[in-house]
Amino acid sequence: MENKKFTVTDDLLASKSQRFLNFIIDVLIVYVIEITIGTTIIIIGDLTNSYAASNWVKALSPIESFFFGLIILFFYYGLTEMYFSRTFAKYFTKTLVVKHDGSKPNMKSVIIRTVSRLIPLEPFSFLTAERGWHDTLSVTYVVKKHEFIAKKKLLDPSDEIAV
C-alpha cells in the first residue's frame, strides 16, 4: 500500500466568515478577561483596605489599558493555541490551527503566530488573502475541524487525532 503524506488543502481552510467570527469572539473574550482582572483587583483592594493596586487600576490611562490588553491577548492566544490548537472562538466555529502536515503547531509557531497579531491592521489581512499574516508568518493553517479529521483519517485510519 502506498504511504501518502497528509497536506492541508484549500478545501479544508476555514471560511472568511468563520475567521472573522473567530476574531470578533476572541477580541470580546480578551476584553472580558481584562475587565474581570481589573474589577477583581479593585474589589480585593477595597475588601482588604489595600488601595494601592486598586488605585493603580483605576488610574490606568487608555494607552496603559491598551498595553494591559495586549499582554492578556498574548497569554490568551498563546496558551489556548499551544495546548488546544484552538481558542474558545475556534471551539464555537469548529475550527482549529494546524501545521501544513496536519500536526499540532509547536511552541515556536504559536509564539510567531501570537506576536504577528500585534502587527497593525493584521486582523484584516485574511480579508484580502486566503490566509492572514499570522498564518503565513507562522506557517500554520486554520481548518474546519470535522473535514480535517475526516480527510486525515481517510489517508491514515490508524492515526489517532487528539484535537
C-alpha positions in Angstrom: 0.0 0.0 0.0 1.3 3.5 -0.9 2.2 5.7 2.1 0.9 9.2 1.4 1.8 12.2 3.5 -1.0 14.4 4.6 -1.0 18.0 3.5 -3.6 20.8 4.3 -5.5 21.6 1.1 -7.6 24.7 0.2 -10.9 22.8 0.8 -10.0 22.3 4.5 -9.4 26.0 5.2 -11.8 27.9 7.4 -14.0 30.4 5.5 -13.5 34.1 5.8 -16.8 34.4 7.8 -15.5 31.8 10.3 -12.2 33.6 10.5 -14.0 37.0 11.1 -16.3 35.4 13.7 -13.2 33.9 15.4 -11.7 37.4 15.6 -14.8 39.1 17.0 -15.4 36.4 19.6 -11.7 36.3 20.7 -11.5 40.1 21.0 -14.6 40.1 23.2 -13.2 37.3 25.3 -9.9 39.2 25.8 -11.9 42.3 26.7 -14.0 40.4 29.2 -10.8 38.9 30.8 -9.2 42.4 31.0 -12.3 43.9 32.7 -12.6 40.9 35.0 -9.0 41.1 36.1 -9.2 44.9 36.7 -12.5 44.6 38.6 -11.2 41.7 40.7 -8.1 43.8 41.7 -10.3 46.7 42.6 -12.7 44.5 44.7 -9.9 42.8 46.5 -8.2 46.2 47.2 -11.5 47.6 48.6 -12.2 44.5 50.7 -8.7 44.4 52.2 -8.4 48.2 52.6 -5.2 48.0 50.4 -5.9 50.6 47.9 -2.5 50.7 46.1 -3.4 48.1 43.5 -7.0 49.3 43.1 -5.9 52.9 42.7 -3.4 51.8 40.1 -6.1 50.0 38.1 -8.5 53.0 38.4 -5.7 55.4 37.2 -4.7 53.5 34.1 -4.6 55.7 31.0 -6.1 54.5 27.8 -2.7 53.6 26.5 -1.7 51.7 29.6 -5.0 49.9 29.4 -4.3 49.0 25.8 -1.0 47.5 26.7 -2.5 45.6 29.5 -5.0 44.2 27.0 -2.1 43.2 24.7 -0.5 41.2 27.5 -3.8 39.4 28.1 -4.2 38.8 24.3 -0.7 37.3 24.2 -1.4 34.9 27.0 -4.9 34.1 25.8 -3.8 33.2 22.2 -0.5 31.7 23.3 -1.9 29.3 25.9 -5.0 28.2 24.1 -3.4 27.6 20.8 -0.3 25.9 22.3 -2.3 23.5 24.4 -5.5 23.0 22.5 -4.7 24.2 18.9 -7.7 26.5 19.2 -9.1 29.4 21.1 -12.6 29.5 22.6 -13.9 31.1 19.4 -12.4 28.3 17.3 -14.4 25.8 19.5 -17.5 27.7 18.7 -16.8 27.8 14.9 -15.5 24.3 14.9 -12.1 25.3 13.5 -8.5 24.6 14.7 -4.9 25.6 14.0 -2.6 23.0 12.4 0.8 22.9 10.6 0.9 22.1 6.8 1.2 18.4 7.5 -1.8 18.4 9.8 0.2 18.2 13.0 -0.3 20.4 16.1 1.6 23.7 16.0 4.8 23.7 18.0 5.7 26.4 20.6 7.7 28.4 18.1 4.8 28.5 15.6 2.4 29.6 18.3 4.7 32.3 19.5 5.3 33.7 16.0 1.5 33.4 15.4 0.7 35.3 18.6 3.4 38.0 18.1 2.3 38.5 14.5 -1.2 39.5 15.7 0.4 42.7 17.1 1.1 44.0 13.6 -1.2 47.0 12.9 -4.1 46.1 10.7 -3.1 42.4 10.8 -6.6 41.3 11.8 -7.9 42.3 8.4 -5.1 40.7 6.4 -7.1 37.5 5.8 -9.8 39.5 4.1 -7.6 40.0 1.0 -5.8 36.7 1.0 -6.6 33.0 1.8 -4.6 33.2 4.9 -3.8 36.0 7.3 -0.3 37.3 8.1 -0.3 35.4 11.4 -0.9 32.2 9.4 1.7 32.8 6.7 4.4 34.0 9.1 3.9 31.1 11.4 3.3 28.6 8.6 0.0 27.5 10.1 -3.5 27.0 8.8 -6.9 27.4 10.3 -9.0 24.5 9.1 -12.6 23.2 9.5 -12.2 20.6 12.3 -14.6 17.9 11.1 -13.5 18.0 7.4 -9.8 18.0 8.6 -10.3 14.9 10.8 -12.3 13.0 8.1 -9.7 13.7 5.5 -6.8 12.8 7.8 -8.5 9.5 8.9 -9.2 8.7 5.2 -5.5 8.9 4.5 -4.4 7.0 7.6 -7.2 5.2 9.5 -4.7 4.2 12.3 -3.8 7.9 13.1 -5.1 9.0 16.4 -6.0 12.7 16.2 -6.1 14.3 19.6 -7.9 17.6 19.0 
